[in-house]
Amino acid sequence: MPSVADCLRQHGGAYLKEYGEDVPLGHRKVLSAITRCRTGELGGVLYRCDCCGREHWVGRSCGNRHCPTCGIDKTATWLEKQTAKLLPVQHFLITFTVPWELRMVVRANQRVCYDAMFNSSSQTIRELASNPKRLGTATIGFFGVLQTWGRDLTVYHPHIHFVVAGGGVSEDGSRWLSSAAGFFFPEACASPIFRAKMRDAFAAAGLKDQVDADIWAHDKWWEVDVKAVGDGRAVLKYLAPYVYRVAISDKRIEACDAAGVTFRYTPSKSKVSKTRTLNGNQFVAAFLQHVLPSGLQKVRYYGWMHSACRIDIDEVRWLVWLFLGWTFWLGSGHAPQEQPIERPGVRCAKCGGPMRIVDIVNVNCRALVEHSVAYLDSG
């Protein structure tokens, strides 16, 4: 079956010729990286099977964060790391979504708007959690993942998923304070706060007047969803594939030829998959609309989950154990030390035996630069 990279190789050049200088440099760089991934143009690795002695040459990966192929190993590593950080407490998945009418402005001003979404939503969480009836002055810990697509590649749907531990560390750092069982804060209270903060952020960026005034006047379009998600493991497995890939995985591609690309998707609130066929330019454009600005962080950490926080996560773990007890810890399914996730090594395609690296071939830098310049200028 064809991969996403195969589809971009097939149709990327025609897309650049069609739209020329209108294609942002960042999009050109992503196309250049993914279309050369594991082709040998970036160098290669020579493996030898320990069982049958056969040698296998594999092209090196591009490492681009938008590449579906390269994201597999990174996803596993991220999931392992985040799972180890989970506390034996209830967790919440809090999702912030901007109105449809705002999304074209967001897509045209991605860097400033994505920052505004992160800042506004994270401040909303902190503000509501700090209510004296909830956690008050306690320091909470959470992280957010930006996602710009739904189930269909063609839809631009920017939203942020936050995973929040149900509780916080007291102001003096001596106690763990748990949130109410199955409840973190009311969704109805979050929408107006999120809307007001986004309005202020858009005004500061000079973008407020580009949006219909009615959007800033009503809460009904500003969706905030709060769900209790148990120990958080299941939601991490859900989020992990979105951290290191864009919109569509290789396994969803059904066909790719000169006429276009056919892929599978499952409509919202449905368990039945459908297929959609786009012509080459439509597929490339749909993929590229989800490419992030260079250097933009799509995963951000807050409170004691941030590396710069004065409270170390091990201290938080100790407080949880101290105030919730060992029985609670064991009942949560967590162990004090998480075991590393085992990932299979490289196997021989002929006999299935383990392989080891015997040589690494570096790319010809001059040829690589010439290829990149030619590709970026192909429009």
Protein Blocks (a to p, Z undefined) as FASTA:
>chain_A
ZZfklmmmmmmmmmmmmnmmmlcfklmmmmmmmmmgonlpnopcddddfklopacddddd
ekiaklmklmmmmmmmmmmmmmmmpccbddddddddddfklmmmmmmmmmlmmmmmmmmm
mmmmmmmmmpmklnmmaccdddddddfbdfblklccddddddddebdddfkopaccddde
hiabdfklmmmmmmmmmmmmmmmnopmmmpcfklmmpfklmccddddehjolmmmmmmmm
mmmcghiafklpmbdcfkbccdddddehiabdcdddddfklmmmmmmmmpccehiafbdc
ehjlbfkbmbdfklmmmmmmmmnojklmmmnopafbdcdddddddddfklopacddfbdc
dddfklmmmmmmmmmmmZZ
